[in-house]
Amino acid sequence: MDQGLKYMVIAVFTYLIFLCVIRLVLGKQYKAKSFLIDIIGILAVFGSFIIIKYKSTLKLPEFLVYVLPFLLTVLLPPLVLKMNSDQILKYLVLSVLAVPIIHLFFAFFVGWGDLLPFIRIPSLWTL
């Protein structure tokens, strides 16, 4: 499969997981802020993937390649959505848990272990 298409599939799946995490965190507030959540999700998720994918083209220092996606995904949603401390804590826990779960899904079921290459998970197709 083409690497660009594979990358986009992972990005879209990650965006959907982001929306689920925000839905769980905000509860009833989700509906009133849904447009803003979509904009933040697009900026955070796709912005992070673009930074990581095109790090050599952007000629960013190595530390910024990791700091910028972190700032986009961890700090942007709580600040812009004005989450209270309870919601921030839930968001941080769920967002940290979401990354290995996404990796586990793609590595085990599809055989794409690119998201967290340092965590080796055998594919269902190779067992």
C-alpha positions in Angstrom: 0.0 0.0 0.0 1.1 3.5 -0.7 2.8 5.2 2.3 0.9 8.4 1.9 -2.5 6.6 1.9 -1.5 4.5 4.9 -0.5 7.7 6.7 -3.8 9.4 5.9 -5.8 6.3 7.1 -3.9 6.4 10.4 -4.5 10.2 10.7 -8.2 9.9 10.1 -8.5 7.1 12.6 -6.6 9.1 15.1 -8.9 12.1 14.5 -11.9 9.9 15.2 -10.4 8.7 18.4 -9.6 12.3 19.4 -13.3 13.1 18.9 -14.3 10.1 21.1 -11.9 11.2 23.8 -13.2 14.8 23.8 -16.8 13.5 23.8 -16.0 11.4 26.9 -14.3 14.3 28.6 -16.9 17.0 27.9 -20.1 15.1 28.2 -23.1 17.3 27.7 -20.9 20.3 26.7 -19.8 18.5 23.5 -22.8 19.4 21.5 -22.6 23.1 22.1 -18.9 23.2 21.2 -18.9 20.6 18.4 -17.8 23.0 15.6 -14.9 24.3 17.8 -14.0 20.7 18.7 -13.8 19.8 15.0 -11.5 22.8 14.3 -9.3 22.0 17.2 -9.2 18.3 16.3 -8.2 19.1 12.7 -5.4 21.5 13.9 -4.1 19.2 16.6 -4.3 15.8 14.9 -3.6 16.6 11.3 -1.2 19.4 12.3 0.8 16.9 14.3 0.9 14.4 11.6 2.0 17.0 9.0 4.8 18.2 11.3 6.0 14.6 11.8 5.6 13.6 8.2 7.4 16.6 6.7 10.0 17.2 9.4 12.8 17.2 6.9 11.1 19.5 4.5 10.2 22.0 7.3 13.8 21.9 8.5 12.7 22.1 12.1 15.2 21.4 14.9 14.8 17.8 16.2 13.3 18.8 19.6 10.6 20.9 17.9 9.4 17.9 15.9 8.4 16.3 19.1 7.5 19.4 21.2 5.1 20.9 18.6 2.8 17.9 18.2 2.8 17.5 22.0 1.8 21.1 22.5 -0.9 20.8 19.8 -2.5 17.7 21.2 -2.0 18.1 25.0 -2.3 21.9 25.5 -4.5 23.2 22.7 -7.8 21.4 23.5 -7.9 22.1 27.3 -7.0 25.8 26.8 -9.3 26.5 23.9 -12.3 24.5 25.2 -11.8 26.0 28.7 -11.9 22.7 30.5 -12.0 22.6 34.2 -9.4 20.7 36.2 -11.4 17.5 36.4 -11.9 17.5 32.6 -8.2 18.3 32.0 -7.2 15.3 34.1 -9.6 13.0 32.2 -8.4 14.4 28.9 -4.7 13.8 29.7 -5.2 10.3 30.9 -7.4 9.3 28.0 -5.2 11.0 25.4 -2.1 9.2 26.7 -3.9 5.9 26.7 -5.3 6.5 23.2 -1.9 6.5 21.4 -0.8 2.9 22.4 -4.3 1.7 21.7 -4.2 3.1 18.2 -0.8 1.6 17.6 -2.0 -1.8 19.0 -5.0 -1.7 16.6 -3.0 -0.9 13.5 0.0 -3.2 14.4 -2.1 -6.2 15.3 -5.0 -6.1 12.9 -3.5 -4.4 9.9 0.2 -5.0 10.3 1.2 -1.3 10.3 3.6 -0.9 13.3 4.8 2.6 12.2 3.1 4.7 14.8 5.3 3.5 17.7 8.0 1.5 16.0 9.9 0.9 19.3 6.9 -1.2 20.6 6.9 -4.4 18.5 3.5 -6.0 18.2 3.2 -9.1 15.9 0.5 -8.8 13.3 -2.5 -11.1 13.2 -1.5 -12.0 9.7 1.9 -13.3 10.7 0.9 -15.5 13.6 
